[in-house]
Structures are given as structure tokens and as C-alpha cells.
Amino acid sequence: MFLASAAEAQTTKLIVPIPAGGAGDILARVLADQIARTHAVTMVIENRPGGSTLVGTEAVARAAPDGSSLLVAGTGFVINPHLRKTNYDPLTSFEPICHLANLPTVIVVKSSSPYTKLAGLLDAARGKPGQLTLASIGPASTAHIAFEMLKRAAKADMTFVPFPGTAPALNALLGDHVTSFLGNYAEVAEHLKAGTLRALATASTARIEPAPDLPTLAELGYKVAVGEIWYGLVAPAKTPKETTSRLSDWFAAASQAPDVKAKLVANGTYPAIMCGADYHAFLRSQSDEYGRAIREVKIQP
């Protein structure tokens, strides 16, 4: 008969600070299911959206540091403290467990658009200041900040049009109400395959595996240090080292399981494991980069 240790018998809640159905939620559910089956433990997903992810994030910051409550943290985790008063510090209020995955982002236009390359879109924006538009989730989102950085680097005047979700932003593009869109590759992949949209560039740090011919902004000469969406896992500060180490091992192994990787990649989510001190250094770097970008382009809450 299998007897679980006291640590393994404990129910672990993964707090997802966004609504069910999003990429971060799917990531949490796929990994939790794998870990539960592999280690015979109870993993529970709890969606706590609200306040631009602040509700769920601050709940975990206040939770007992015993490994029973963990936060699935996305880019908003490091963006929010630069824009509004928060009851947490991303670098001191939590123990880093692992960076889990990246979601590549792309700039797209409608297939009937006259712009076949990013250079053409930016040249047109320079010639018609403020008239060309880019839609995405926002304001003050990863996409919004990356777009403002690109505008600054390219010296092109385009207008950002924020939407409460991806679907209405894409509908605006398909309906010819906006010029372009910046968002997750997974959200436009089917449109690209069907030929209704055309991709101009990726705002991610490297080329996208299923679209190897699509250049990055850096390759096109634009140094935009932010733009890729990522998700990771953190625990409340002062969670014991043995607990965070065990969780790191579990999540790192789960993300590399072939069936798990296949499920995530099919959703446009690419496992990218980085744990412990390396993940903490990544969070610090991202906080610094977003803070610098927000100040430079004067993003407001």
C-alpha cells in the first residue's frame, strides 16, 4: 500500500489570477494534472481574477508559507508594481519556484493590407502620423508597453487601441476598423494558416518554432526588451527551501513529459524551465526592463 508523506498528502492550491480558459489557466491545469498523477498528490486550481491580477497575487502574498498556496504569475506580476500601489513586491514577497513557459507574440495585419513587411507599416505610420492603429489587450499590458517601445525605437507615430480581450481586438482587425494587431501567436495561428491574416514580425526574443521565417524585432533593428508573454510559479516568502526545491523538481519534470509538452505547444505555450536563483534573476531583470520601458514611454495606470 502506498503511504504518502505528510508533505505529499497536503493539498496544494495553484492560484491563477486570471479567468478560466486563458493560456495561464490551461498551463496550470495541464501541469497540475501531470503532477497529481505522478506523485499521488492533490492539486487544486483556483481562479481569482480581478484588479489586473492583483486580487489573486496579493492573496498568495498573504498566504501561509507552507507550500499549500502557489501563484501562477505572468508578466503582469512585474508590471503592476510600476503602475499602481500594490501590497506585494515581486522580488521580496515571494519565493521563486520556476519559470514555466513562454508565449510568443506577433504583429499581424489583414491579408488584404498593403503592408507585407513591418518596414512598410512603420514607413506609412511616419507618413501619416497618428492615423494608423494597432489593437491589443490593454491598456498597460505587455503588448501595449512593447508597442510603445517599438514606436519610440522606430520614430513612428501610430495609435494604440485597447480592447478588454483578444477576440474583440481581432474582430476589429478583421472588420477593417484597425490597421494591425499585437498578441499571442496561438491566438492568430489559425488565421495565418487560413490566409486571412499576415504576420510581419514577432516581439519575442527568438524566432517562433512554427513560423521560422518570421523575423524578430531585434533582427529588424529595433531593440525592444519586452514583449514576450511568460508564466512562472512563486510561493509566499519564507516558504522552506525543501518545499520550494520539491516543487521545482515536480514542475520541471512535469513540463518535460512528452504528452504535457504536446498539449502545451498545441495551445501555443512553449515550456521553458528555469528554477530557483536563475528564475529570481529573471524576475529582477524583467522588473527592471518593464520599469525602464514604462518610464521611457510614459505609460500611465
TINU-353474 format. One record per residue (C-alpha): y negated, z, x; residue number from 1; residue in three letters. Coordinates in steps of 0.02 Angstrom, whole numbers, plus 50000, padded with zeros to 5 digits. Layout:
! residues N
+-------+-------+-------+-----+-----+
|    yy |    zz |    xx |   k |   r |
+-------+-------+-------+-----+-----+
|     Y |     Z |     X | NUM | ala |
...
+-------+-------+-------+-----+-----+
This chain:
! residues 301
+-------+-------+-------+-----+-----+
|    yy |    zz |    xx |   k |   r |
+-------+-------+-------+-----+-----+
| 50000 | 50000 | 50000 |   1 | met |
| 49825 | 49955 | 50065 |   2 | phe |
| 49709 | 50102 | 50086 |   3 | leu |
| 49526 | 50056 | 50110 |   4 | ala |
| 49419 | 50161 | 50225 |   5 | ser |
| 49276 | 50260 | 50148 |   6 | ala |
| 49152 | 50130 | 50211 |   7 | ala |
| 49251 | 49985 | 50138 |   8 | glu |
| 49277 | 50075 | 49972 |   9 | ala |
| 49089 | 50084 | 49946 |  10 | gln |
| 49011 | 49958 | 49827 |  11 | thr |
| 48882 | 49851 | 49915 |  12 | thr |
| 48739 | 49775 | 49814 |  13 | lys |
| 48657 | 49617 | 49876 |  14 | leu |
| 48482 | 49619 | 49804 |  15 | ile |
| 48420 | 49440 | 49777 |  16 | val |
| 48231 | 49444 | 49742 |  17 | pro |
| 48233 | 49277 | 49651 |  18 | ile |
| 48309 | 49220 | 49485 |  19 | pro |
| 48493 | 49172 | 49473 |  20 | ala |
| 48535 | 48992 | 49514 |  21 | gly |
| 48421 | 48966 | 49664 |  22 | gly |
| 48484 | 48924 | 49838 |  23 | ala |
| 48469 | 49104 | 49899 |  24 | gly |
| 48565 | 49166 | 49748 |  25 | asp |
| 48705 | 49040 | 49772 |  26 | ile |
| 48713 | 49084 | 49958 |  27 | leu |
| 48731 | 49269 | 49917 |  28 | ala |
| 48867 | 49239 | 49787 |  29 | arg |
| 48972 | 49123 | 49896 |  30 | val |
| 48967 | 49242 | 50045 |  31 | leu |
| 48995 | 49398 | 49939 |  32 | ala |
| 49147 | 49319 | 49857 |  33 | asp |
| 49222 | 49274 | 50027 |  34 | gln |
| 49192 | 49449 | 50097 |  35 | ile |
| 49261 | 49534 | 49942 |  36 | ala |
| 49422 | 49433 | 49953 |  37 | arg |
| 49441 | 49450 | 50141 |  38 | thr |
| 49405 | 49636 | 50157 |  39 | his |
| 49456 | 49700 | 49984 |  40 | ala |
| 49282 | 49773 | 49955 |  41 | val |
| 49166 | 49770 | 49805 |  42 | thr |
| 49011 | 49661 | 49825 |  43 | met |
| 48887 | 49651 | 49681 |  44 | val |
| 48744 | 49527 | 49663 |  45 | ile |
| 48588 | 49598 | 49581 |  46 | glu |
| 48444 | 49479 | 49545 |  47 | asn |
| 48275 | 49567 | 49548 |  48 | arg |
| 48142 | 49432 | 49537 |  49 | pro |
| 47957 | 49468 | 49517 |  50 | gly |
| 47797 | 49485 | 49614 |  51 | gly |
| 47835 | 49337 | 49729 |  52 | ser |
| 47995 | 49427 | 49786 |  53 | thr |
| 47904 | 49595 | 49810 |  54 | leu |
| 47999 | 49685 | 49671 |  55 | val |
| 48171 | 49662 | 49749 |  56 | gly |
| 48110 | 49678 | 49928 |  57 | thr |
| 48020 | 49843 | 49901 |  58 | glu |
| 48170 | 49912 | 49804 |  59 | ala |
| 48281 | 49887 | 49956 |  60 | val |
| 48148 | 49960 | 50072 |  61 | ala |
| 48158 | 50121 | 49969 |  62 | arg |
| 48348 | 50122 | 49954 |  63 | ala |
| 48464 | 50243 | 50044 |  64 | ala |
| 48503 | 50183 | 50222 |  65 | pro |
| 48691 | 50187 | 50197 |  66 | asp |
| 48737 | 50003 | 50179 |  67 | gly |
| 48750 | 50011 | 49990 |  68 | ser |
| 48594 | 49905 | 49958 |  69 | ser |
| 48553 | 49749 | 50058 |  70 | leu |
| 48416 | 49619 | 50039 |  71 | leu |
| 48441 | 49431 | 50043 |  72 | val |
| 48274 | 49390 | 50125 |  73 | ala |
| 48192 | 49219 | 50127 |  74 | gly |
| 48033 | 49152 | 50205 |  75 | thr |
| 47926 | 49248 | 50079 |  76 | gly |
| 47989 | 49406 | 50165 |  77 | phe |
| 47873 | 49373 | 50313 |  78 | val |
| 47738 | 49276 | 50218 |  79 | ile |
| 47693 | 49406 | 50086 |  80 | asn |
| 47627 | 49543 | 50203 |  81 | pro |
| 47498 | 49419 | 50270 |  82 | his |
| 47432 | 49380 | 50096 |  83 | leu |
| 47441 | 49540 | 49993 |  84 | arg |
| 47465 | 49726 | 50007 |  85 | lys |
| 47650 | 49768 | 50019 |  86 | thr |
| 47744 | 49931 | 50029 |  87 | asn |
| 47851 | 49866 | 50170 |  88 | tyr |
| 47837 | 49796 | 50345 |  89 | asp |
| 47967 | 49660 | 50379 |  90 | pro |
| 47987 | 49718 | 50559 |  91 | leu |
| 47996 | 49907 | 50537 |  92 | thr |
| 48051 | 49944 | 50358 |  93 | ser |
| 48220 | 49860 | 50379 |  94 | phe |
| 48367 | 49842 | 50497 |  95 | glu |
| 48405 | 49658 | 50535 |  96 | pro |
| 48584 | 49608 | 50499 |  97 | ile |
| 48598 | 49418 | 50511 |  98 | cys |
| 48504 | 49257 | 50488 |  99 | his |
| 48620 | 49167 | 50368 | 100 | leu |
| 48565 | 48989 | 50332 | 101 | ala |
| 48429 | 48857 | 50338 | 102 | asn |
| 48372 | 48738 | 50201 | 103 | leu |
| 48293 | 48580 | 50273 | 104 | pro |
| 48136 | 48517 | 50188 | 105 | thr |
| 48070 | 48340 | 50167 | 106 | val |
| 47913 | 48246 | 50118 | 107 | ile |
| 47954 | 48111 | 49991 | 108 | val |
| 47863 | 47980 | 49888 | 109 | val |
| 47919 | 47875 | 49741 | 110 | lys |
| 48016 | 47719 | 49793 | 111 | ser |
| 47880 | 47609 | 49717 | 112 | ser |
| 47749 | 47692 | 49827 | 113 | ser |
| 47662 | 47581 | 49955 | 114 | pro |
| 47694 | 47713 | 50088 | 115 | tyr |
| 47851 | 47680 | 50189 | 116 | thr |
| 47808 | 47795 | 50334 | 117 | lys |
| 47716 | 47960 | 50349 | 118 | leu |
| 47584 | 47875 | 50455 | 119 | ala |
| 47540 | 47760 | 50310 | 120 | gly |
| 47521 | 47906 | 50190 | 121 | leu |
| 47409 | 48001 | 50311 | 122 | leu |
| 47305 | 47847 | 50353 | 123 | asp |
| 47273 | 47820 | 50167 | 124 | ala |
| 47226 | 48004 | 50147 | 125 | ala |
| 47097 | 47985 | 50286 | 126 | arg |
| 47025 | 47833 | 50199 | 127 | gly |
| 47018 | 47916 | 50028 | 128 | lys |
| 46976 | 48099 | 50062 | 129 | pro |
| 47046 | 48218 | 49931 | 130 | gly |
| 47115 | 48080 | 49819 | 131 | gln |
| 47297 | 48080 | 49874 | 132 | leu |
| 47403 | 48228 | 49819 | 133 | thr |
| 47559 | 48324 | 49869 | 134 | leu |
| 47657 | 48428 | 49744 | 135 | ala |
| 47769 | 48577 | 49778 | 136 | ser |
| 47806 | 48756 | 49730 | 137 | ile |
| 47654 | 48864 | 49760 | 138 | gly |
| 47526 | 48919 | 49798 | 139 | pro |
| 47551 | 49014 | 49962 | 140 | ala |
| 47731 | 48953 | 49976 | 141 | ser |
| 47819 | 48892 | 50133 | 142 | thr |
| 47785 | 48713 | 50076 | 143 | ala |
| 47602 | 48747 | 50042 | 144 | his |
| 47573 | 48826 | 50212 | 145 | ile |
| 47667 | 48687 | 50302 | 146 | ala |
| 47567 | 48556 | 50208 | 147 | phe |
| 47401 | 48635 | 50253 | 148 | glu |
| 47456 | 48643 | 50435 | 149 | met |
| 47503 | 48459 | 50430 | 150 | leu |
| 47334 | 48413 | 50352 | 151 | lys |
| 47247 | 48506 | 50491 | 152 | arg |
| 47352 | 48429 | 50629 | 153 | ala |
| 47334 | 48254 | 50558 | 154 | ala |
| 47150 | 48273 | 50511 | 155 | lys |
| 47194 | 48203 | 50340 | 156 | ala |
| 47116 | 48263 | 50177 | 157 | asp |
| 47248 | 48274 | 50040 | 158 | met |
| 47253 | 48391 | 49890 | 159 | thr |
| 47393 | 48516 | 49862 | 160 | phe |
| 47454 | 48526 | 49681 | 161 | val |
| 47554 | 48686 | 49649 | 162 | pro |
| 47693 | 48700 | 49521 | 163 | phe |
| 47794 | 48851 | 49461 | 164 | pro |
| 47958 | 48763 | 49505 | 165 | gly |
| 48036 | 48612 | 49586 | 166 | thr |
| 48083 | 48521 | 49425 | 167 | ala |
| 47905 | 48504 | 49358 | 168 | pro |
| 47841 | 48454 | 49530 | 169 | ala |
| 47971 | 48316 | 49544 | 170 | leu |
| 47937 | 48260 | 49366 | 171 | asn |
| 47754 | 48243 | 49413 | 172 | ala |
| 47801 | 48133 | 49560 | 173 | leu |
| 47921 | 48026 | 49460 | 174 | leu |
| 47788 | 48009 | 49324 | 175 | gly |
| 47658 | 47947 | 49450 | 176 | asp |
| 47548 | 48100 | 49423 | 177 | his |
| 47551 | 48148 | 49608 | 178 | val |
| 47568 | 48047 | 49769 | 179 | thr |
| 47703 | 48145 | 49860 | 180 | ser |
| 47816 | 48299 | 49859 | 181 | phe |
| 47873 | 48425 | 49990 | 182 | leu |
| 48029 | 48527 | 49955 | 183 | gly |
| 48212 | 48559 | 49992 | 184 | asn |
| 48315 | 48409 | 50044 | 185 | tyr |
| 48452 | 48463 | 49921 | 186 | ala |
| 48329 | 48450 | 49777 | 187 | glu |
| 48291 | 48266 | 49811 | 188 | val |
| 48455 | 48207 | 49888 | 189 | ala |
| 48521 | 48125 | 49729 | 190 | glu |
| 48354 | 48038 | 49700 | 191 | his |
| 48360 | 47972 | 49878 | 192 | leu |
| 48537 | 47908 | 49855 | 193 | lys |
| 48489 | 47827 | 49690 | 194 | ala |
| 48338 | 47745 | 49769 | 195 | gly |
| 48209 | 47823 | 49653 | 196 | thr |
| 48127 | 47920 | 49797 | 197 | leu |
| 48093 | 47879 | 49979 | 198 | arg |
| 48091 | 48010 | 50119 | 199 | ala |
| 47954 | 47999 | 50250 | 200 | leu |
| 47988 | 48148 | 50364 | 201 | ala |
| 48068 | 48319 | 50375 | 202 | thr |
| 47966 | 48476 | 50400 | 203 | ala |
| 48118 | 48561 | 50478 | 204 | ser |
| 48137 | 48593 | 50664 | 205 | thr |
| 48279 | 48467 | 50685 | 206 | ala |
| 48338 | 48309 | 50600 | 207 | arg |
| 48442 | 48334 | 50443 | 208 | ile |
| 48628 | 48304 | 50462 | 209 | glu |
| 48647 | 48191 | 50307 | 210 | pro |
| 48486 | 48097 | 50348 | 211 | ala |
| 48492 | 48072 | 50538 | 212 | pro |
| 48363 | 47932 | 50539 | 213 | asp |
| 48228 | 48039 | 50458 | 214 | leu |
| 48104 | 48097 | 50593 | 215 | pro |
| 48037 | 48274 | 50607 | 216 | thr |
| 47852 | 48311 | 50600 | 217 | leu |
| 47861 | 48362 | 50783 | 218 | ala |
| 47936 | 48194 | 50831 | 219 | glu |
| 47792 | 48110 | 50741 | 220 | leu |
| 47668 | 48208 | 50845 | 221 | gly |
| 47623 | 48348 | 50726 | 222 | tyr |
| 47650 | 48525 | 50788 | 223 | lys |
| 47686 | 48616 | 50626 | 224 | val |
| 47778 | 48776 | 50672 | 225 | ala |
| 47825 | 48821 | 50493 | 226 | val |
| 47907 | 48725 | 50351 | 227 | gly |
| 48094 | 48756 | 50353 | 228 | glu |
| 48160 | 48874 | 50221 | 229 | ile |
| 48284 | 49005 | 50280 | 230 | trp |
| 48380 | 49154 | 50215 | 231 | tyr |
| 48444 | 49309 | 50303 | 232 | gly |
| 48509 | 49483 | 50268 | 233 | leu |
| 48425 | 49650 | 50304 | 234 | val |
| 48463 | 49833 | 50265 | 235 | ala |
| 48345 | 49981 | 50241 | 236 | pro |
| 48275 | 50055 | 50403 | 237 | ala |
| 48384 | 50187 | 50486 | 238 | lys |
| 48547 | 50115 | 50421 | 239 | thr |
| 48677 | 50169 | 50551 | 240 | pro |
| 48718 | 50048 | 50689 | 241 | lys |
| 48904 | 50049 | 50649 | 242 | glu |
| 48864 | 49998 | 50471 | 243 | thr |
| 48749 | 49853 | 50519 | 244 | thr |
| 48874 | 49795 | 50651 | 245 | ser |
| 49015 | 49792 | 50524 | 246 | arg |
| 48907 | 49696 | 50400 | 247 | leu |
| 48855 | 49573 | 50536 | 248 | ser |
| 49038 | 49539 | 50577 | 249 | asp |
| 49082 | 49515 | 50394 | 250 | trp |
| 48940 | 49395 | 50353 | 251 | phe |
| 48956 | 49296 | 50515 | 252 | ala |
| 49141 | 49269 | 50485 | 253 | ala |
| 49117 | 49228 | 50301 | 254 | ala |
| 48986 | 49095 | 50337 | 255 | ser |
| 49104 | 49006 | 50458 | 256 | gln |
| 49251 | 48996 | 50338 | 257 | ala |
| 49282 | 48809 | 50308 | 258 | pro |
| 49281 | 48820 | 50118 | 259 | asp |
| 49122 | 48925 | 50120 | 260 | val |
| 49033 | 48803 | 50235 | 261 | lys |
| 49085 | 48659 | 50124 | 262 | ala |
| 49017 | 48744 | 49967 | 263 | lys |
| 48852 | 48786 | 50051 | 264 | leu |
| 48824 | 48617 | 50132 | 265 | val |
| 48859 | 48534 | 49964 | 266 | ala |
| 48712 | 48636 | 49899 | 267 | asn |
| 48600 | 48583 | 50044 | 268 | gly |
| 48616 | 48751 | 50130 | 269 | thr |
| 48668 | 48749 | 50313 | 270 | tyr |
| 48747 | 48907 | 50388 | 271 | pro |
| 48653 | 48963 | 50545 | 272 | ala |
| 48710 | 49133 | 50602 | 273 | ile |
| 48601 | 49241 | 50715 | 274 | met |
| 48626 | 49429 | 50709 | 275 | cys |
| 48554 | 49594 | 50769 | 276 | gly |
| 48420 | 49589 | 50903 | 277 | ala |
| 48414 | 49398 | 50902 | 278 | asp |
| 48380 | 49397 | 50716 | 279 | tyr |
| 48246 | 49531 | 50736 | 280 | his |
| 48161 | 49423 | 50869 | 281 | ala |
| 48169 | 49275 | 50749 | 282 | phe |
| 48088 | 49377 | 50610 | 283 | leu |
| 47949 | 49432 | 50729 | 284 | arg |
| 47920 | 49252 | 50783 | 285 | ser |
| 47916 | 49190 | 50603 | 286 | gln |
| 47796 | 49329 | 50552 | 287 | ser |
| 47682 | 49282 | 50696 | 288 | asp |
| 47690 | 49096 | 50659 | 289 | glu |
| 47656 | 49115 | 50473 | 290 | tyr |
| 47518 | 49239 | 50505 | 291 | gly |
| 47435 | 49120 | 50626 | 292 | arg |
| 47454 | 48974 | 50506 | 293 | ala |
| 47385 | 49071 | 50358 | 294 | ile |
| 47232 | 49122 | 50458 | 295 | arg |
| 47203 | 48949 | 50531 | 296 | glu |
| 47208 | 48855 | 50366 | 297 | val |
| 47132 | 48999 | 50267 | 298 | lys |
| 47270 | 49017 | 50136 | 299 | ile |
| 47219 | 49140 | 50000 | 300 | gln |
| 47333 | 49253 | 49896 | 301 | pro |
+-------+-------+-------+-----+-----+
